[in-house]
């Protein structure tokens, strides 16, 4: 699996007002919940988490009304805080959304009988009846009532067969009965209908892991985590797979995310301690972050900075294209370049100095790997970057250019600059604008755009 520093540039749509998301609506209905759900897949996840924490503290102080209780509970569920979600949402069971999310939280805590009852109640309160029926069937199945669950699912087949949830629940029925071929068929049908159906992706990931297909399992787990709610089981399994591949930073990230939602999670605590206690796996997070930021800074092209035409031309003539290149030459090397004088050198010093760098500071070091990925990549972000380029539905010309450049995923694409794309044969401004528009729909940009 490859990841790139361009990840820091994904999901850069309009800034999100986390406070407005959690407090700004008069009523916290389906549309507001959908906005919160989408926002949790953006780069401002941390801001939303902080605002949710503040909201929960207000609710815990006893100063909040039922409206804030509802927001705190649904937010807790989306962040994988299932016990907190139940604590809050049990106080707003007269709200259809509150009742439905309470049922999901109870299901996550394996309180299947209570979950089945709440799904039924949510339907009576006006929540999507088909969805409630399918999920209630899932709770009954987990209680061992497989025949009754199948009967309930088939009772709504004429209306629900086009839903990913229907295919997922049917897959679970066949799974419980040991018919794995039919189960996989239904799980795959579910993700064909909805690639973000986290529970179907989770099942497929687990099956791939069971059969030793670790790369495919990782891809599936990442996809299952690319959209809320946070699936703690998927995070745990993904962390273990990362650890098996010696990707200790990513494994530690997964275990920490679990502990943010459930600080007492025994297995996450154990696995994280194992990683941190092993000296040759020691992970200095702050140091790694610094190295990632430095690598990203050194990779920035000279064209990003305001230099005179003469200075730019001189640097290009010496094959110096990035800030990193400037740290691997001496001032005498620069002054030895054609038409490069003291004025140009002063410009270079000023640009580097503004970023805490100087000419020649890395003269005796190996050239850095400018594709070093940041260490704080979330599974959601990794899943976004691993999305095949084919999903952009590009024109034939743009598609051929992507193939010629060896670009197969969104991660590989956002790592490229517009100039790099334009340098490709038959790739012109029209294709560039098409790429920009398609990436914009995903909340993404090309590097340096």
C-alpha positions as CSV (number, residue, x, y, z in Angstrom):
1,X,0.0,0.0,0.0
2,X,1.4,3.4,-1.0
3,X,0.5,6.7,0.6
4,X,1.8,10.1,-0.2
5,X,2.3,13.5,1.3
6,X,-0.4,14.8,-1.0
7,X,-2.8,13.3,1.5
8,X,-2.5,16.5,3.5
9,X,-4.2,18.2,0.5
10,X,-7.2,16.0,0.3
11,X,-10.6,17.1,1.6
12,X,-9.8,20.8,1.3
13,X,-13.3,22.0,0.5
14,X,-14.8,25.0,2.3
15,X,-13.7,25.2,6.0
16,X,-16.2,23.6,8.3
17,X,-17.7,25.4,11.3
18,X,-17.7,22.6,13.8
19,X,-19.7,24.5,16.3
20,X,-22.4,25.3,13.8
21,X,-22.6,21.7,12.8
22,X,-23.3,20.5,16.3
23,X,-25.3,23.5,17.6
24,X,-26.4,25.7,14.7
25,X,-29.6,24.0,13.5
26,X,-32.9,24.7,15.1
27,X,-33.7,21.0,14.9
28,X,-31.2,18.2,14.6
29,X,-33.0,16.3,11.8
30,X,-32.0,14.0,9.0
31,X,-30.3,16.7,6.9
32,X,-28.2,18.1,9.8
33,X,-27.1,14.5,10.8
34,X,-26.1,13.9,7.1
35,X,-24.0,17.1,7.2
36,X,-22.3,15.9,10.3
37,X,-21.7,12.5,8.9
38,X,-20.1,14.0,5.7
39,X,-18.0,16.4,7.8
40,X,-16.5,13.5,9.8
41,X,-14.8,12.4,6.5
42,X,-12.9,15.7,6.2
43,X,-9.5,17.0,7.4
44,X,-11.3,18.9,10.2
45,X,-12.2,15.8,12.1
46,X,-10.2,16.9,15.1
47,X,-12.1,20.2,15.3
48,X,-15.4,18.4,15.3
49,X,-14.1,16.0,18.0
50,X,-13.1,19.0,20.2
51,X,-16.5,20.6,19.7
52,X,-18.3,17.4,20.5
53,X,-16.2,17.1,23.7
54,X,-17.3,20.6,24.8
55,X,-20.9,19.7,24.0
56,X,-20.7,16.5,26.0
57,X,-19.2,18.4,29.0
58,X,-22.1,20.8,28.8
59,X,-24.6,18.0,28.7
60,X,-22.9,16.2,31.6
61,X,-23.2,19.4,33.7
62,X,-26.9,19.2,33.5
63,X,-27.3,22.5,31.7
64,X,-28.4,21.1,28.3
65,X,-31.8,20.6,26.8
66,X,-33.0,17.5,24.9
67,X,-31.9,19.0,21.6
68,X,-28.3,19.2,22.8
69,X,-28.6,15.7,24.4
70,X,-29.7,14.3,21.0
71,X,-26.7,16.0,19.2
72,X,-24.3,14.7,21.9
73,X,-25.6,11.2,21.6
74,X,-25.6,10.9,17.8
75,X,-22.1,12.5,17.7
76,X,-20.9,10.0,20.3
77,X,-22.2,7.1,18.2
78,X,-20.5,8.4,15.1
79,X,-17.2,8.6,17.0
80,X,-17.6,5.0,18.2
81,X,-18.5,6.1,21.8
82,X,-21.3,3.6,22.2
83,X,-21.7,3.6,25.9
84,X,-21.9,7.4,25.9
85,X,-24.3,7.4,23.0
86,X,-26.7,5.1,25.0
87,X,-26.3,7.2,28.1
88,X,-27.5,10.3,26.2
89,X,-29.9,8.9,23.7
90,X,-31.9,6.9,26.3
91,X,-33.2,10.4,27.4
92,X,-34.6,11.3,24.0
93,X,-36.3,8.1,22.9
94,X,-39.3,10.1,21.7
95,X,-37.2,11.4,18.8
96,X,-37.1,9.1,15.7
97,X,-33.5,9.9,15.0
98,X,-32.5,9.5,18.6
99,X,-34.3,6.2,18.9
100,X,-32.7,4.8,15.7
101,X,-29.2,5.8,16.7
102,X,-29.8,4.4,20.2
103,X,-30.7,1.1,18.6
104,X,-27.5,1.1,16.6
105,X,-25.4,1.9,19.7
106,X,-27.2,-0.9,21.7
107,X,-26.4,-3.3,18.8
108,X,-22.8,-2.3,18.8
109,X,-22.7,-3.1,22.6
110,X,-24.2,-6.6,21.7
111,X,-27.5,-5.7,23.5
112,X,-29.4,-7.3,20.7
113,X,-32.8,-7.7,22.3
114,X,-32.8,-4.0,23.4
115,X,-31.6,-3.0,19.9
116,X,-34.4,-5.0,18.2
117,X,-37.0,-3.3,20.4
118,X,-35.6,0.2,19.7
119,X,-35.5,-0.4,15.9
120,X,-39.1,-1.3,16.0
121,X,-39.9,1.8,18.1
122,X,-37.9,4.1,15.7
123,X,-40.1,2.8,12.8
124,X,-43.2,3.6,14.7
125,X,-41.9,7.1,15.4
126,X,-41.4,7.8,11.7
127,X,-37.9,6.7,10.9
128,X,-37.3,4.8,7.6
129,X,-39.4,1.7,8.1
130,X,-37.5,-0.5,5.7
131,X,-34.2,0.3,7.3
132,X,-35.5,-0.3,10.7
133,X,-37.0,-3.6,9.7
134,X,-33.7,-4.8,8.1
135,X,-31.7,-3.8,11.1
136,X,-34.2,-5.3,13.5
137,X,-33.8,-8.6,11.5
138,X,-30.0,-8.3,12.1
139,X,-30.5,-8.0,15.8
140,X,-32.8,-11.1,15.8
141,X,-30.2,-13.0,13.9
142,X,-27.6,-12.2,16.5
143,X,-30.0,-13.5,19.1
144,X,-29.9,-16.9,17.3
145,X,-33.3,-16.4,15.6
146,X,-32.0,-16.9,12.1
147,X,-35.2,-18.3,10.6
148,X,-37.3,-15.4,12.0
149,X,-34.7,-12.9,10.8
150,X,-34.8,-14.3,7.3
151,X,-38.6,-14.3,7.3
152,X,-38.6,-10.6,8.3
153,X,-36.0,-9.7,5.6
154,X,-37.9,-11.5,2.9
155,X,-41.2,-9.8,4.0
156,X,-39.8,-6.5,2.7
157,X,-37.9,-7.9,-0.2
158,X,-40.1,-6.4,-2.9
159,X,-39.4,-2.9,-1.6
160,X,-36.0,-3.3,-0.1
161,X,-34.1,-5.5,-2.5
162,X,-32.5,-2.4,-4.2
163,X,-30.9,-1.4,-0.9
164,X,-27.3,-2.2,0.2
165,X,-28.6,-3.0,3.7
166,X,-30.9,-5.7,2.3
167,X,-28.0,-7.4,0.5
168,X,-25.9,-7.1,3.6
169,X,-28.5,-8.7,5.9
170,X,-29.1,-11.5,3.4
171,X,-25.4,-12.1,3.3
172,X,-25.3,-12.4,7.1
173,X,-28.1,-15.0,6.9
174,X,-26.1,-17.2,4.5
175,X,-23.0,-16.5,6.5
176,X,-24.6,-17.9,9.7
177,X,-25.8,-20.9,7.8
178,X,-22.3,-21.7,6.5
179,X,-23.1,-20.9,2.8
180,X,-20.0,-18.7,2.3
181,X,-20.3,-18.5,-1.5
182,X,-23.8,-17.0,-1.3
183,X,-22.8,-14.8,1.7
184,X,-19.9,-13.3,-0.3
185,X,-22.1,-12.8,-3.3
186,X,-24.5,-10.7,-1.2
187,X,-21.8,-8.8,0.6
188,X,-20.2,-7.8,-2.7
189,X,-23.6,-6.8,-4.0
190,X,-24.0,-4.6,-1.0
191,X,-20.7,-2.8,-1.6
192,X,-21.5,-2.5,-5.3
193,X,-24.6,-0.6,-4.3
194,X,-22.8,1.4,-1.6
195,X,-19.0,1.3,-1.4
196,X,-19.2,2.9,2.0
197,X,-21.4,0.2,3.6
198,X,-19.0,-0.3,6.4
199,X,-20.4,-3.6,7.8
200,X,-20.3,-5.3,4.4
201,X,-16.8,-4.1,3.8
202,X,-15.9,-5.4,7.3
203,X,-17.2,-8.8,6.5
204,X,-15.3,-9.0,3.2
205,X,-12.2,-7.8,4.9
206,X,-12.4,-10.4,7.6
207,X,-12.9,-13.2,5.0
208,X,-9.9,-12.0,3.0
209,X,-7.8,-11.9,6.2
210,X,-9.0,-15.4,7.1
211,X,-7.7,-16.7,3.7
212,X,-4.4,-14.8,3.9
213,X,-5.3,-12.1,1.5
214,X,-3.9,-9.4,3.7
215,X,-3.5,-6.6,1.2
216,X,-7.1,-7.0,0.1
217,X,-8.2,-7.2,3.7
218,X,-6.4,-3.9,4.5
219,X,-8.0,-2.2,1.6
220,X,-11.4,-3.4,2.7
221,X,-10.9,-2.4,6.3
222,X,-9.7,1.0,5.2
223,X,-12.8,1.4,3.1
224,X,-15.0,0.3,6.0
225,X,-13.5,3.2,8.0
226,X,-13.7,5.8,5.3
227,X,-17.1,7.0,6.5
228,X,-18.7,7.2,9.9
229,X,-19.7,5.6,12.2
230,X,-16.3,4.6,13.6
231,X,-16.1,0.8,13.6
232,X,-13.9,-0.2,16.5
233,X,-13.6,-3.8,15.4
234,X,-12.4,-2.7,12.0
235,X,-9.8,-0.4,13.6
236,X,-8.5,-3.2,15.8
237,X,-8.2,-5.7,13.0
238,X,-6.6,-3.1,10.7
239,X,-4.1,-2.2,13.4
240,X,-3.1,-5.9,13.7
241,X,-2.7,-6.2,10.0
242,X,-0.5,-3.1,9.9
243,X,1.6,-4.5,12.7
244,X,2.0,-7.8,10.8
245,X,3.5,-5.7,7.9
246,X,5.8,-3.8,10.3
247,X,3.9,-0.6,9.8
248,X,4.0,0.2,13.5
249,X,3.1,3.9,13.1
250,X,-0.1,3.1,11.4
251,X,-0.9,0.3,13.8
252,X,-0.3,2.6,16.8
253,X,-2.6,5.2,15.2
254,X,-5.4,2.6,14.9
255,X,-5.1,1.5,18.6
256,X,-5.0,5.2,19.7
257,X,-8.1,6.0,17.8
258,X,-9.9,3.1,19.6
259,X,-8.8,4.4,23.0
260,X,-10.0,7.9,22.2
261,X,-13.5,6.3,21.9
262,X,-13.1,3.6,24.5
263,X,-10.2,4.4,26.9
264,X,-10.7,1.1,28.8
265,X,-10.6,-1.1,25.6
266,X,-8.5,-4.0,26.9
267,X,-7.1,-5.3,23.6
268,X,-6.3,-1.9,22.2
269,X,-4.4,-1.0,25.4
270,X,-2.5,-4.2,25.3
271,X,-1.5,-4.0,21.6
272,X,-0.5,-0.3,22.0
273,X,1.7,-1.1,25.0
274,X,3.3,-3.9,23.0
275,X,4.3,-1.5,20.3
276,X,5.5,1.2,22.6
277,X,7.5,-1.2,24.8
278,X,9.5,-2.8,22.1
279,X,12.6,-0.7,21.6
280,X,13.2,-1.5,17.9
281,X,9.6,-0.5,17.2
282,X,9.7,2.7,19.3
283,X,7.7,5.4,17.7
284,X,8.5,9.0,18.5
285,X,5.3,10.6,17.2
286,X,6.4,14.2,17.5
287,X,9.8,13.5,15.8
288,X,8.0,11.6,13.0
289,X,5.6,14.5,12.5
290,X,8.5,16.9,12.3
291,X,10.3,14.7,9.8
292,X,7.2,14.5,7.6
293,X,6.7,18.2,7.7
294,X,10.3,18.8,6.8
295,X,10.2,16.4,3.9
296,X,7.1,18.1,2.6
297,X,8.8,21.5,2.9
298,X,11.9,20.4,1.1
299,X,9.9,18.9,-1.7
300,X,8.3,22.3,-2.6
301,X,9.2,23.5,-6.0
302,X,11.2,26.7,-6.5
303,X,8.4,27.9,-8.7
304,X,6.2,28.3,-5.6
305,X,8.3,31.3,-4.4
306,X,8.6,34.8,-5.7
307,X,12.0,34.9,-7.3
308,X,13.3,37.1,-10.1
309,X,13.2,35.6,-13.6
310,X,17.0,35.6,-13.7
311,X,17.2,33.6,-10.4
312,X,14.7,31.1,-11.6
313,X,16.4,30.6,-14.9
314,X,19.8,30.2,-13.3
315,X,18.5,27.6,-10.9
316,X,16.8,25.7,-13.6
317,X,20.1,25.8,-15.6
318,X,21.8,24.1,-12.6
319,X,19.0,21.5,-12.3
320,X,17.8,22.9,-9.0
321,X,14.1,22.6,-8.8
322,X,13.1,22.3,-5.0
323,X,14.1,23.9,-1.7
324,X,15.7,20.5,-0.9
325,X,18.0,20.9,-3.9
326,X,19.2,24.2,-2.5
327,X,20.2,22.6,0.8
328,X,22.5,20.2,-1.1
329,X,24.7,22.8,-2.8
330,X,27.1,25.4,-1.5
331,X,26.8,29.2,-2.0
332,X,30.0,28.9,-4.1
333,X,28.2,26.3,-6.3
334,X,25.4,28.8,-6.9
335,X,27.7,31.7,-7.6
336,X,29.5,29.5,-10.1
337,X,26.4,29.2,-12.2
338,X,26.0,31.3,-15.3
339,X,24.6,34.8,-14.7
340,X,24.1,33.9,-11.0
341,X,25.3,36.8,-8.8
342,X,25.1,38.2,-5.3
343,X,21.6,39.6,-5.9
344,X,20.3,36.2,-6.8
345,X,22.1,34.6,-3.8
346,X,20.5,37.2,-1.5
347,X,17.1,36.2,-2.8
348,X,17.8,32.6,-2.2
349,X,19.0,33.2,1.3
350,X,15.8,35.2,2.1
351,X,13.5,32.5,0.8
352,X,15.3,29.7,2.7
353,X,15.6,31.8,5.8
354,X,11.9,32.4,5.9
355,X,11.4,28.6,6.3
356,X,14.2,28.0,8.8
357,X,16.5,26.6,6.1
358,X,19.9,27.7,4.6
359,X,22.0,26.9,1.6
360,X,24.1,23.8,1.9
361,X,22.7,22.7,5.3
362,X,22.1,19.1,4.0
363,X,25.3,19.0,1.9
364,X,26.6,15.9,3.6
365,X,23.3,14.1,4.0
366,X,21.6,11.7,1.6
367,X,18.9,13.2,-0.5
368,X,15.6,12.8,1.5
369,X,12.7,10.7,0.3
370,X,10.3,13.5,-0.6
371,X,7.5,10.9,-0.9
372,X,7.7,10.2,2.8
373,X,4.1,9.9,4.0
374,X,2.8,11.8,7.0
375,X,2.6,9.5,10.0
376,X,-0.9,10.5,11.1
377,X,-2.8,9.1,8.2
378,X,-6.2,7.9,9.2
379,X,-7.8,4.8,7.6
380,X,-10.5,7.1,6.2
381,X,-7.8,9.2,4.5
382,X,-5.9,6.2,3.3
383,X,-9.0,4.7,1.8
384,X,-9.7,8.0,-0.1
385,X,-6.1,8.0,-1.6
386,X,-6.3,4.4,-2.6
387,X,-9.5,5.0,-4.6
388,X,-8.9,3.9,-8.3
389,X,-8.5,6.7,-10.7
390,X,-11.2,5.1,-12.9
391,X,-13.8,6.3,-10.4
392,X,-13.3,9.9,-11.6
393,X,-14.9,8.9,-14.9
394,X,-12.4,10.9,-17.0
395,X,-12.5,11.5,-20.7
396,X,-10.6,9.1,-23.0
397,X,-7.7,11.5,-23.5
398,X,-7.3,12.3,-19.8
399,X,-7.6,8.6,-19.0
400,X,-4.8,7.7,-21.5
401,X,-2.6,10.4,-20.0
402,X,-3.1,9.0,-16.5
403,X,-2.1,5.5,-17.9
404,X,0.9,6.9,-19.6
405,X,2.1,8.6,-16.4
406,X,1.4,5.4,-14.4
407,X,-1.2,7.1,-12.2
408,X,-3.7,4.5,-10.9
409,X,-5.1,6.0,-7.7
410,X,-6.2,9.4,-6.4
411,X,-3.2,9.4,-4.0
412,X,-0.8,9.2,-6.9
413,X,-2.7,11.9,-8.8
414,X,-2.8,14.5,-6.0
415,X,0.9,14.0,-5.5
416,X,1.5,15.5,-9.0
417,X,1.7,19.2,-9.8
418,X,-0.1,20.8,-12.7
419,X,3.2,21.4,-14.5
420,X,4.1,17.7,-14.2
421,X,0.8,16.7,-15.8
422,X,1.1,19.4,-18.6
423,X,4.6,18.0,-19.5
424,X,3.0,14.7,-20.5
425,X,2.4,14.2,-24.3
426,X,-1.2,15.1,-25.4
427,X,-2.1,16.5,-22.0
428,X,-3.3,20.0,-22.3
429,X,-5.1,22.7,-20.4
430,X,-8.5,21.1,-21.2
431,X,-7.5,17.8,-19.6
432,X,-5.9,19.7,-16.7
433,X,-9.1,21.6,-16.0
434,X,-11.1,18.4,-16.3
435,X,-8.8,16.8,-13.6
436,X,-9.2,19.8,-11.4
437,X,-12.9,19.7,-11.7
438,X,-13.1,16.0,-10.9
439,X,-10.8,16.3,-7.9
440,X,-12.8,19.3,-6.7
441,X,-15.9,17.2,-6.6
442,X,-14.0,15.0,-4.1
443,X,-12.7,18.0,-2.1
444,X,-9.2,17.4,-3.4
445,X,-6.5,19.3,-5.2
446,X,-3.3,18.7,-7.2
447,X,-0.1,19.4,-5.4
448,X,0.7,23.2,-5.4
449,X,-2.7,24.1,-6.8
